[in-house]
Amino acid sequence: MGMLRKVGIVSGVAAGVFAAFLLLREGDTGRIPANVVELPAHYEALPGCEKQAFLWNLTESTRHPTLPPFQKLGPSQVLKMQLQSVLPKMDAKSDVAPPGWIKYLHAVGSVAKFSLEPVMGSPYTGLFRGTKCGLIRLSLTYNPVNGSKSEGVAPGAALKFFVDGASSANFSALVSLRPQGDNFNFFEHSLSNIVPPWSNFGARVVHKIFSAVTKYPERLGLRELGETTDTGQREAQVVAPQQVFLVPTKGVSALFAKEMHDVREDFHSLREGEVLYELHAIDPSQNIDYDHYSEADKAAVQAKAVHVANVVLRSGFVSSAFGDAGLFFRHQRFNDQ
């Protein structure tokens, strides 16, 4: 209890500092760089669920009073993104963003708590065996609306799995680099940690930026999720999938309209206990040829995936300053598999 009390005090102070920082920047309509959020000295040693509680307090205590506008991704933003090193995105093993880090993609979104509930018979180790405490952030890559026109809806999800006494494991997933047109149902399609390349100018720029730090810019690794259980136990033999699909449950997908609207309102209507996604996995033994992976291949590849777990909400969604600028999800290089 003493440790929890200390975490609560430090969390409250950090939330106050973060909120004050945002007030000082009132009137700034650009992207907000991450402020310094001081983690307790013993943060990494905490049980995973206490780390979740610390970050959730920061998330809730900096709620946006009204939903902030989505950020556009124009030439100036693309240029600034090229000038910001993406090494921290791959190498910073922290749950909070490095000082000054700016999200140019997925700048605003909503965060919820989740647990991962394995399906009986799943062969995968580590966190795939089940996770009691995690955070999921849903967002769009950029502003989908220009005036009254749709620029294309591009959904994304980032998941953080907390581990007792060790760094969290993370992965992110997209429907595609190509937007899903003017369909505003965020849960219309599955998301994956591997997406086909796209020849669009913006996609080529992002590919070039991430090529500086990874051989496979359109692929994220999953091995670290198989290495350790959520209690911190190291696995003697790691068994992890090569690709996963977050498949929206039919009940969730059927709730929301395709017409133009703010998808965050949809997120906020979901409740604790909802099975948000089924996790379907592709084993490395499937030998998928990702070097020639295309949009036309996605359905056939997903058909080979096996249902191994469920992502279950353990809270409602919250849109907040810390969730947008401070909460950090690391990318694991695919060649670290």
MARTORMI-987635 format. One record per residue (C-alpha): y, x, z; residue number from 0; residue in one letter. Coordinates in nm, 3 decimals. Example, Ala and Ser with C-alpha at 12.3 -4.5 7.8 and 13.67 -1.06 7.14 Angstrom:
% residues 2
+---------+---------+---------+--------+------+
:       Y :       X :       Z : nudren : dovo :
+---------+---------+---------+--------+------+
:  -0.450 :   1.230 :   0.780 :      0 :    A :
:  -0.106 :   1.367 :   0.714 :      1 :    S :
+---------+---------+---------+--------+------+
***
This chain:
% residues 337
+---------+---------+---------+--------+------+
:       Y :       X :       Z : nudren : dovo :
+---------+---------+---------+--------+------+
:   0.000 :   0.000 :   0.000 :      0 :    M :
:   0.236 :   0.289 :   0.080 :      1 :    G :
:   0.198 :   0.429 :  -0.271 :      2 :    M :
:   0.257 :   0.089 :  -0.426 :      3 :    L :
:   0.573 :   0.046 :  -0.219 :      4 :    R :
:   0.702 :   0.385 :  -0.337 :      5 :    K :
:   0.629 :   0.293 :  -0.698 :      6 :    V :
:   0.817 :  -0.035 :  -0.652 :      7 :    G :
:   1.124 :   0.144 :  -0.512 :      8 :    I :
:   1.131 :   0.408 :  -0.786 :      9 :    V :
:   1.071 :   0.140 :  -1.048 :     10 :    S :
:   1.366 :  -0.062 :  -0.920 :     11 :    G :
:   1.596 :   0.242 :  -0.930 :     12 :    V :
:   1.482 :   0.335 :  -1.281 :     13 :    A :
:   1.539 :  -0.021 :  -1.401 :     14 :    A :
:   1.889 :  -0.015 :  -1.255 :     15 :    G :
:   1.971 :   0.314 :  -1.429 :     16 :    V :
:   1.837 :   0.182 :  -1.759 :     17 :    F :
:   2.035 :  -0.144 :  -1.730 :     18 :    A :
:   2.354 :   0.046 :  -1.642 :     19 :    A :
:   2.305 :   0.268 :  -1.945 :     20 :    F :
:   2.282 :  -0.034 :  -2.169 :     21 :    L :
:   2.596 :  -0.189 :  -2.020 :     22 :    L :
:   2.786 :   0.132 :  -2.094 :     23 :    L :
:   2.685 :   0.090 :  -2.458 :     24 :    R :
:   2.793 :  -0.274 :  -2.477 :     25 :    E :
:   2.935 :  -0.353 :  -2.816 :     26 :    G :
:   2.727 :  -0.089 :  -2.994 :     27 :    D :
:   2.548 :  -0.277 :  -3.272 :     28 :    T :
:   2.343 :   0.028 :  -3.381 :     29 :    G :
:   2.007 :   0.136 :  -3.253 :     30 :    R :
:   1.999 :   0.239 :  -2.886 :     31 :    I :
:   1.848 :   0.580 :  -2.805 :     32 :    P :
:   1.605 :   0.601 :  -2.516 :     33 :    A :
:   1.765 :   0.683 :  -2.184 :     34 :    N :
:   1.601 :   0.909 :  -1.928 :     35 :    V :
:   1.359 :   0.696 :  -1.725 :     36 :    V :
:   1.241 :   0.901 :  -1.431 :     37 :    E :
:   0.871 :   0.857 :  -1.367 :     38 :    L :
:   0.746 :   0.925 :  -1.012 :     39 :    P :
:   0.621 :   1.282 :  -0.969 :     40 :    A :
:   0.273 :   1.146 :  -0.897 :     41 :    H :
:   0.280 :   0.891 :  -1.183 :     42 :    Y :
:  -0.011 :   1.038 :  -1.384 :     43 :    E :
:  -0.230 :   1.046 :  -1.072 :     44 :    A :
:  -0.183 :   0.674 :  -1.006 :     45 :    L :
:  -0.450 :   0.414 :  -1.080 :     46 :    P :
:  -0.399 :   0.270 :  -1.426 :     47 :    G :
:  -0.307 :  -0.077 :  -1.301 :     48 :    C :
:  -0.030 :   0.068 :  -1.081 :     49 :    E :
:   0.114 :   0.246 :  -1.384 :     50 :    K :
:   0.104 :  -0.084 :  -1.570 :     51 :    Q :
:   0.286 :  -0.251 :  -1.277 :     52 :    A :
:   0.556 :   0.019 :  -1.281 :     53 :    F :
:   0.627 :  -0.021 :  -1.653 :     54 :    L :
:   0.600 :  -0.400 :  -1.638 :     55 :    W :
:   0.868 :  -0.408 :  -1.367 :     56 :    N :
:   1.097 :  -0.206 :  -1.597 :     57 :    L :
:   1.017 :  -0.445 :  -1.881 :     58 :    T :
:   1.088 :  -0.762 :  -1.683 :     59 :    E :
:   1.397 :  -0.630 :  -1.505 :     60 :    S :
:   1.571 :  -0.548 :  -1.836 :     61 :    T :
:   1.498 :  -0.877 :  -2.016 :     62 :    R :
:   1.733 :  -0.953 :  -2.301 :     63 :    H :
:   1.945 :  -1.257 :  -2.204 :     64 :    P :
:   1.928 :  -1.360 :  -2.570 :     65 :    T :
:   1.706 :  -1.218 :  -2.841 :     66 :    L :
:   1.881 :  -0.921 :  -3.010 :     67 :    P :
:   1.902 :  -0.917 :  -3.390 :     68 :    P :
:   1.637 :  -0.740 :  -3.593 :     69 :    F :
:   1.756 :  -0.407 :  -3.727 :     70 :    Q :
:   1.784 :  -0.345 :  -4.099 :     71 :    K :
:   1.621 :  -0.048 :  -4.266 :     72 :    L :
:   1.871 :   0.069 :  -4.524 :     73 :    G :
:   1.951 :   0.408 :  -4.682 :     74 :    P :
:   2.152 :   0.531 :  -4.380 :     75 :    S :
:   1.871 :   0.444 :  -4.137 :     76 :    Q :
:   1.613 :   0.613 :  -4.360 :     77 :    V :
:   1.832 :   0.926 :  -4.372 :     78 :    L :
:   1.874 :   0.933 :  -3.993 :     79 :    K :
:   1.500 :   0.880 :  -3.951 :     80 :    M :
:   1.436 :   1.188 :  -4.166 :     81 :    Q :
:   1.664 :   1.394 :  -3.940 :     82 :    L :
:   1.475 :   1.295 :  -3.623 :     83 :    Q :
:   1.162 :   1.501 :  -3.556 :     84 :    S :
:   0.848 :   1.287 :  -3.539 :     85 :    V :
:   0.652 :   1.551 :  -3.344 :     86 :    L :
:   0.707 :   1.364 :  -3.014 :     87 :    P :
:   0.541 :   1.057 :  -3.168 :     88 :    K :
:   0.223 :   1.261 :  -3.204 :     89 :    M :
:   0.244 :   1.504 :  -2.914 :     90 :    D :
:   0.438 :   1.347 :  -2.624 :     91 :    A :
:   0.173 :   1.225 :  -2.379 :     92 :    K :
:   0.411 :   1.002 :  -2.190 :     93 :    S :
:   0.446 :   0.628 :  -2.140 :     94 :    D :
:   0.825 :   0.650 :  -2.169 :     95 :    V :
:   1.022 :   0.768 :  -2.470 :     96 :    A :
:   1.169 :   1.121 :  -2.478 :     97 :    P :
:   1.545 :   1.127 :  -2.407 :     98 :    P :
:   1.743 :   1.033 :  -2.716 :     99 :    G :
:   1.440 :   0.900 :  -2.907 :    100 :    W :
:   1.544 :   0.625 :  -3.148 :    101 :    I :
:   1.310 :   0.365 :  -3.297 :    102 :    K :
:   1.406 :   0.320 :  -3.661 :    103 :    Y :
:   1.092 :   0.120 :  -3.732 :    104 :    L :
:   0.979 :  -0.170 :  -3.509 :    105 :    H :
:   1.309 :  -0.144 :  -3.322 :    106 :    A :
:   1.288 :  -0.482 :  -3.147 :    107 :    V :
:   0.982 :  -0.671 :  -3.030 :    108 :    G :
:   0.808 :  -0.828 :  -2.731 :    109 :    S :
:   0.569 :  -0.688 :  -2.469 :    110 :    V :
:   0.283 :  -0.847 :  -2.273 :    111 :    A :
:   0.003 :  -0.733 :  -2.041 :    112 :    K :
:  -0.352 :  -0.748 :  -2.173 :    113 :    F :
:  -0.711 :  -0.664 :  -2.088 :    114 :    S :
:  -0.980 :  -0.558 :  -2.333 :    115 :    L :
:  -1.302 :  -0.754 :  -2.283 :    116 :    E :
:  -1.605 :  -0.595 :  -2.458 :    117 :    P :
:  -1.863 :  -0.796 :  -2.647 :    118 :    V :
:  -2.220 :  -0.748 :  -2.521 :    119 :    M :
:  -2.405 :  -0.485 :  -2.721 :    120 :    G :
:  -2.097 :  -0.289 :  -2.833 :    121 :    S :
:  -2.203 :   0.075 :  -2.890 :    122 :    P :
:  -1.863 :   0.231 :  -2.820 :    123 :    Y :
:  -1.775 :   0.437 :  -2.515 :    124 :    T :
:  -1.470 :   0.494 :  -2.296 :    125 :    G :
:  -1.198 :   0.232 :  -2.305 :    126 :    L :
:  -1.398 :   0.031 :  -2.558 :    127 :    F :
:  -1.629 :  -0.053 :  -2.265 :    128 :    R :
:  -1.342 :  -0.259 :  -2.126 :    129 :    G :
:  -0.990 :  -0.211 :  -1.995 :    130 :    T :
:  -0.842 :  -0.404 :  -1.704 :    131 :    K :
:  -0.479 :  -0.305 :  -1.758 :    132 :    C :
:  -0.290 :  -0.250 :  -2.080 :    133 :    G :
:   0.040 :  -0.331 :  -2.252 :    134 :    L :
:   0.073 :  -0.468 :  -2.604 :    135 :    I :
:   0.395 :  -0.475 :  -2.805 :    136 :    R :
:   0.432 :  -0.694 :  -3.114 :    137 :    L :
:   0.715 :  -0.631 :  -3.358 :    138 :    S :
:   0.831 :  -0.639 :  -3.718 :    139 :    L :
:   0.891 :  -0.314 :  -3.906 :    140 :    T :
:   1.248 :  -0.413 :  -4.000 :    141 :    Y :
:   1.475 :  -0.715 :  -4.032 :    142 :    N :
:   1.286 :  -0.969 :  -4.247 :    143 :    P :
:   1.598 :  -1.169 :  -4.332 :    144 :    V :
:   1.903 :  -1.080 :  -4.540 :    145 :    N :
:   2.143 :  -1.372 :  -4.513 :    146 :    G :
:   1.933 :  -1.674 :  -4.603 :    147 :    S :
:   1.682 :  -1.466 :  -4.799 :    148 :    K :
:   1.351 :  -1.320 :  -4.678 :    149 :    S :
:   1.317 :  -0.945 :  -4.724 :    150 :    E :
:   0.946 :  -0.961 :  -4.641 :    151 :    G :
:   0.767 :  -0.993 :  -4.308 :    152 :    V :
:   0.589 :  -0.674 :  -4.195 :    153 :    A :
:   0.399 :  -0.728 :  -3.865 :    154 :    P :
:   0.289 :  -0.448 :  -3.634 :    155 :    G :
:   0.123 :  -0.407 :  -3.295 :    156 :    A :
:   0.106 :  -0.118 :  -3.049 :    157 :    A :
:  -0.146 :  -0.109 :  -2.761 :    158 :    L :
:  -0.142 :   0.108 :  -2.449 :    159 :    K :
:  -0.459 :   0.146 :  -2.240 :    160 :    F :
:  -0.403 :   0.272 :  -1.885 :    161 :    F :
:  -0.644 :   0.519 :  -1.725 :    162 :    V :
:  -0.680 :   0.604 :  -1.355 :    163 :    D :
:  -0.545 :   0.953 :  -1.289 :    164 :    G :
:  -0.495 :   1.046 :  -1.655 :    165 :    A :
:  -0.267 :   0.987 :  -1.953 :    166 :    S :
:  -0.285 :   0.652 :  -2.127 :    167 :    S :
:  -0.453 :   0.611 :  -2.465 :    168 :    A :
:  -0.264 :   0.435 :  -2.744 :    169 :    N :
:  -0.302 :   0.306 :  -3.094 :    170 :    F :
:  -0.086 :   0.114 :  -3.337 :    171 :    S :
:  -0.182 :  -0.122 :  -3.618 :    172 :    A :
:  -0.016 :  -0.279 :  -3.922 :    173 :    L :
:  -0.113 :  -0.554 :  -4.160 :    174 :    V :
:  -0.002 :  -0.325 :  -4.441 :    175 :    S :
:   0.280 :  -0.099 :  -4.551 :    176 :    L :
:   0.349 :  -0.374 :  -4.803 :    177 :    R :
:   0.521 :  -0.678 :  -4.639 :    178 :    P :
:   0.344 :  -1.014 :  -4.646 :    179 :    Q :
:   0.624 :  -1.176 :  -4.846 :    180 :    G :
:   0.813 :  -1.472 :  -4.701 :    181 :    D :
:   0.522 :  -1.583 :  -4.482 :    182 :    N :
:   0.662 :  -1.579 :  -4.125 :    183 :    F :
:   0.328 :  -1.645 :  -3.953 :    184 :    N :
:   0.288 :  -1.315 :  -3.768 :    185 :    F :
:  -0.078 :  -1.399 :  -3.703 :    186 :    F :
:  -0.174 :  -1.486 :  -4.061 :    187 :    E :
:  -0.350 :  -1.155 :  -4.128 :    188 :    H :
:  -0.546 :  -0.884 :  -3.947 :    189 :    S :
:  -0.385 :  -0.555 :  -3.847 :    190 :    L :
:  -0.550 :  -0.214 :  -3.864 :    191 :    S :
:  -0.501 :   0.149 :  -3.759 :    192 :    N :
:  -0.564 :   0.248 :  -4.124 :    193 :    I :
:  -0.364 :   0.100 :  -4.411 :    194 :    V :
:  -0.356 :   0.184 :  -4.782 :    195 :    P :
:  -0.065 :   0.392 :  -4.917 :    196 :    P :
:   0.213 :   0.212 :  -5.100 :    197 :    W :
:   0.438 :   0.337 :  -5.380 :    198 :    S :
:   0.753 :   0.161 :  -5.255 :    199 :    N :
:   1.045 :   0.404 :  -5.203 :    200 :    F :
:   1.070 :   0.341 :  -4.827 :    201 :    G :
:   0.693 :   0.380 :  -4.781 :    202 :    A :
:   0.702 :   0.709 :  -4.973 :    203 :    R :
:   0.983 :   0.838 :  -4.750 :    204 :    V :
:   0.791 :   0.744 :  -4.433 :    205 :    V :
:   0.480 :   0.909 :  -4.580 :    206 :    H :
:   0.677 :   1.229 :  -4.638 :    207 :    K :
:   0.824 :   1.225 :  -4.285 :    208 :    I :
:   0.484 :   1.188 :  -4.117 :    209 :    F :
:   0.320 :   1.433 :  -4.359 :    210 :    S :
:   0.507 :   1.707 :  -4.173 :    211 :    A :
:   0.294 :   1.644 :  -3.862 :    212 :    V :
:  -0.032 :   1.495 :  -3.989 :    213 :    T :
:  -0.253 :   1.526 :  -4.295 :    214 :    K :
:  -0.313 :   1.149 :  -4.301 :    215 :    Y :
:   0.015 :   0.958 :  -4.253 :    216 :    P :
:  -0.140 :   0.614 :  -4.316 :    217 :    E :
:  -0.424 :   0.663 :  -4.066 :    218 :    R :
:  -0.430 :   0.681 :  -3.686 :    219 :    L :
:  -0.715 :   0.823 :  -3.479 :    220 :    G :
:  -0.915 :   0.635 :  -3.215 :    221 :    L :
:  -1.131 :   0.907 :  -3.060 :    222 :    R :
:  -0.926 :   0.938 :  -2.741 :    223 :    E :
:  -1.002 :   0.573 :  -2.663 :    224 :    L :
:  -1.372 :   0.661 :  -2.656 :    225 :    G :
:  -1.336 :   0.972 :  -2.438 :    226 :    E :
:  -1.256 :   0.823 :  -2.097 :    227 :    T :
:  -1.319 :   0.493 :  -1.920 :    228 :    T :
:  -1.028 :   0.313 :  -1.756 :    229 :    D :
:  -1.148 :   0.448 :  -1.419 :    230 :    T :
:  -1.095 :   0.803 :  -1.549 :    231 :    G :
:  -1.463 :   0.889 :  -1.602 :    232 :    Q :
:  -1.511 :   1.134 :  -1.891 :    233 :    R :
:  -1.783 :   1.036 :  -2.138 :    234 :    E :
:  -2.057 :   1.295 :  -2.195 :    235 :    A :
:  -2.107 :   1.166 :  -2.549 :    236 :    Q :
:  -1.810 :   1.004 :  -2.720 :    237 :    V :
:  -1.879 :   0.713 :  -2.954 :    238 :    V :
:  -1.564 :   0.574 :  -3.116 :    239 :    A :
:  -1.502 :   0.370 :  -3.430 :    240 :    P :
:  -1.318 :   0.518 :  -3.724 :    241 :    Q :
:  -1.122 :   0.202 :  -3.800 :    242 :    Q :
:  -1.050 :  -0.118 :  -3.610 :    243 :    V :
:  -0.908 :  -0.452 :  -3.714 :    244 :    F :
:  -0.709 :  -0.674 :  -3.479 :    245 :    L :
:  -0.822 :  -1.013 :  -3.606 :    246 :    V :
:  -0.601 :  -1.302 :  -3.487 :    247 :    P :
:  -0.807 :  -1.581 :  -3.335 :    248 :    T :
:  -0.807 :  -1.903 :  -3.538 :    249 :    K :
:  -0.653 :  -2.089 :  -3.245 :    250 :    G :
:  -0.353 :  -1.854 :  -3.234 :    251 :    V :
:  -0.311 :  -1.823 :  -3.610 :    252 :    S :
:  -0.303 :  -2.202 :  -3.654 :    253 :    A :
:  -0.017 :  -2.245 :  -3.405 :    254 :    L :
:   0.266 :  -2.098 :  -3.608 :    255 :    F :
:   0.462 :  -2.186 :  -3.921 :    256 :    A :
:   0.495 :  -1.984 :  -4.239 :    257 :    K :
:   0.858 :  -2.092 :  -4.286 :    258 :    E :
:   1.147 :  -1.861 :  -4.191 :    259 :    M :
:   1.201 :  -1.833 :  -3.813 :    260 :    H :
:   1.221 :  -1.572 :  -3.535 :    261 :    D :
:   0.861 :  -1.467 :  -3.472 :    262 :    V :
:   0.947 :  -1.359 :  -3.115 :    263 :    R :
:   0.980 :  -1.726 :  -3.024 :    264 :    E :
:   0.615 :  -1.760 :  -3.126 :    265 :    D :
:   0.514 :  -1.467 :  -2.906 :    266 :    F :
:   0.695 :  -1.618 :  -2.609 :    267 :    H :
:   0.508 :  -1.947 :  -2.644 :    268 :    S :
:   0.173 :  -1.773 :  -2.578 :    269 :    L :
:   0.032 :  -1.781 :  -2.226 :    270 :    R :
:  -0.181 :  -1.571 :  -1.993 :    271 :    E :
:  -0.553 :  -1.609 :  -2.062 :    272 :    G :
:  -0.510 :  -1.653 :  -2.438 :    273 :    E :
:  -0.751 :  -1.452 :  -2.655 :    274 :    V :
:  -0.492 :  -1.304 :  -2.889 :    275 :    L :
:  -0.709 :  -1.086 :  -3.112 :    276 :    Y :
:  -1.072 :  -1.008 :  -3.172 :    277 :    E :
:  -1.128 :  -0.632 :  -3.208 :    278 :    L :
:  -1.357 :  -0.559 :  -3.504 :    279 :    H :
:  -1.476 :  -0.202 :  -3.560 :    280 :    A :
:  -1.591 :   0.016 :  -3.850 :    281 :    I :
:  -1.836 :   0.291 :  -3.749 :    282 :    D :
:  -1.787 :   0.638 :  -3.909 :    283 :    P :
:  -2.142 :   0.608 :  -4.048 :    284 :    S :
:  -2.010 :   0.347 :  -4.294 :    285 :    Q :
:  -1.856 :   0.636 :  -4.491 :    286 :    N :
:  -1.553 :   0.444 :  -4.614 :    287 :    I :
:  -1.367 :   0.638 :  -4.886 :    288 :    D :
:  -1.019 :   0.629 :  -4.733 :    289 :    Y :
:  -0.888 :   0.881 :  -4.986 :    290 :    D :
:  -0.910 :   0.602 :  -5.245 :    291 :    H :
:  -0.847 :   0.307 :  -5.010 :    292 :    Y :
:  -0.635 :   0.032 :  -5.167 :    293 :    S :
:  -0.509 :  -0.317 :  -5.085 :    294 :    E :
:  -0.788 :  -0.453 :  -5.306 :    295 :    A :
:  -1.048 :  -0.289 :  -5.078 :    296 :    D :
:  -0.924 :  -0.430 :  -4.747 :    297 :    K :
:  -1.121 :  -0.757 :  -4.745 :    298 :    A :
:  -1.450 :  -0.584 :  -4.833 :    299 :    A :
:  -1.398 :  -0.315 :  -4.567 :    300 :    V :
:  -1.308 :  -0.569 :  -4.299 :    301 :    Q :
:  -1.622 :  -0.767 :  -4.387 :    302 :    A :
:  -1.825 :  -0.462 :  -4.275 :    303 :    K :
:  -1.653 :  -0.450 :  -3.935 :    304 :    A :
:  -1.837 :  -0.570 :  -3.622 :    305 :    V :
:  -1.679 :  -0.775 :  -3.344 :    306 :    H :
:  -1.684 :  -0.546 :  -3.037 :    307 :    V :
:  -1.415 :  -0.675 :  -2.798 :    308 :    A :
:  -1.137 :  -0.927 :  -2.734 :    309 :    N :
:  -0.771 :  -0.863 :  -2.653 :    310 :    V :
:  -0.689 :  -1.113 :  -2.376 :    311 :    V :
:  -0.332 :  -1.178 :  -2.260 :    312 :    L :
:  -0.271 :  -1.121 :  -1.888 :    313 :    R :
:   0.092 :  -1.236 :  -1.898 :    314 :    S :
:   0.338 :  -1.401 :  -2.130 :    315 :    G :
:   0.551 :  -1.194 :  -2.369 :    316 :    F :
:   0.887 :  -1.047 :  -2.268 :    317 :    V :
:   1.165 :  -0.919 :  -2.493 :    318 :    S :
:   1.358 :  -0.650 :  -2.308 :    319 :    S :
:   1.575 :  -0.340 :  -2.335 :    320 :    A :
:   1.310 :  -0.114 :  -2.184 :    321 :    F :
:   1.040 :  -0.267 :  -2.403 :    322 :    G :
:   1.249 :  -0.190 :  -2.711 :    323 :    D :
:   1.399 :   0.150 :  -2.633 :    324 :    A :
:   1.205 :   0.298 :  -2.341 :    325 :    G :
:   0.837 :   0.207 :  -2.369 :    326 :    L :
:   0.657 :   0.470 :  -2.575 :    327 :    F :
:   0.333 :   0.452 :  -2.775 :    328 :    F :
:   0.192 :   0.783 :  -2.895 :    329 :    R :
:   0.014 :   0.817 :  -3.231 :    330 :    H :
:  -0.316 :   1.008 :  -3.236 :    331 :    Q :
:  -0.366 :   1.212 :  -3.551 :    332 :    R :
:  -0.656 :   1.090 :  -3.761 :    333 :    F :
:  -0.780 :   1.447 :  -3.813 :    334 :    N :
:  -0.823 :   1.471 :  -3.433 :    335 :    D :
:  -1.126 :   1.241 :  -3.476 :    336 :    Q :
+---------+---------+---------+--------+------+
***
